[in-house]
Amino acid sequence: MMTWLSENWIELAGTLFALIYLFLSIRENLFLWVAGFLSALFFAVLLYQSRLYADMGLQVYYLWVSIYGWIHWRSGKTKGTDESGVIPTISLKSMQWFVYIGVIVLIGALLYLLLKTVPALLAMSASDMPDVPMLDSIKTAGSIVATWMLARKILEHWLFWIVLDVFSTGIYLYKGLYLAAGLFIVYCVMAVVGYIRWKRNMSQQSAVC
């Protein structure tokens, strides 16, 4: 047991903080961004070791967006935009769906090009999964957009995560990162819970207004 803990403590710590992050996200708690920052830090190291470079870069982005999310949510609470002290949830308009999906396609294409060229230029080992870097790029691009939507407190970010979590589970199972794969199965279930809870709270906010 001690040997397993010493060999997998980085993955375990990242998973623990990720679960805390998920729980606080559903609760709409400001401190989700602290847990998210710590989780991203541990997973960045883990994913570098596993040669999932786009995913590693994603964790660096998570570090930045955790700081932005904290500031944005904190600003909303300070302004008192909601009687409960929680920054209000907003929803995507019809055209915004096309904008966000288009951004995913553009970021995914850029990441694909980078993953085809950067590892060789930096003398890094190439990703060893079939169909990578394409799969890695798609998942990373979607995660970037979904996390930004969370930082802006957009309801539909949960729907993006449901799709991404299923996708991620398959990738981590292939890589033998079973704890991380189990985490994303939990993510998928809880994303459904989060969507339902946020939608209900949003309806209550609208009724009060």
SULLIN-V927298 format. One record per backbone hydrogen bond with DSSP energy under -0.5 kcal/mol. CO is the residue of the C=O (numbers start at 1). NH is the residue of the N-H. If there is no record, write none. Layout:
BEGIN
co/nh
CO/NH
CO/NH
END
This chain:
BEGIN
co/nh
1/5
2/6
3/7
4/8
5/9
8/12
9/13
10/14
11/15
12/16
13/17
14/18
15/19
16/20
17/21
18/22
19/23
20/24
21/25
22/26
23/27
24/29
25/28
29/32
30/33
31/35
32/36
33/37
34/38
35/39
36/40
37/41
38/42
39/43
40/44
41/45
42/46
43/47
44/48
45/49
46/50
47/52
48/51
51/53
52/56
53/57
54/58
55/59
56/60
57/61
58/62
59/63
60/64
61/65
62/66
63/67
64/68
65/69
66/70
67/71
68/72
69/73
70/74
71/75
72/76
73/77
74/78
75/79
76/80
76/81
77/80
82/85
90/155
93/97
94/97
94/98
95/99
96/100
97/101
98/102
99/103
100/104
101/105
102/106
103/107
104/108
105/109
106/110
107/111
108/112
109/113
110/114
111/115
112/116
113/117
114/117
114/118
117/121
118/122
119/124
120/123
129/132
131/135
133/137
134/138
135/139
136/140
137/141
138/142
139/143
140/144
141/145
142/146
143/147
144/148
145/149
146/150
147/151
148/152
149/154
150/153
153/90
153/155
154/157
155/158
156/159
156/160
157/161
158/162
159/163
160/164
161/165
162/166
163/167
164/168
165/169
166/170
167/171
168/172
169/173
170/174
171/175
172/176
172/177
173/176
176/178
177/181
178/182
179/183
180/184
181/185
182/186
183/187
184/188
185/189
186/190
187/191
188/192
189/193
190/194
191/195
192/196
193/197
194/198
195/199
196/200
197/201
198/202
199/203
200/204
201/205
202/206
203/207
204/208
205/209
END
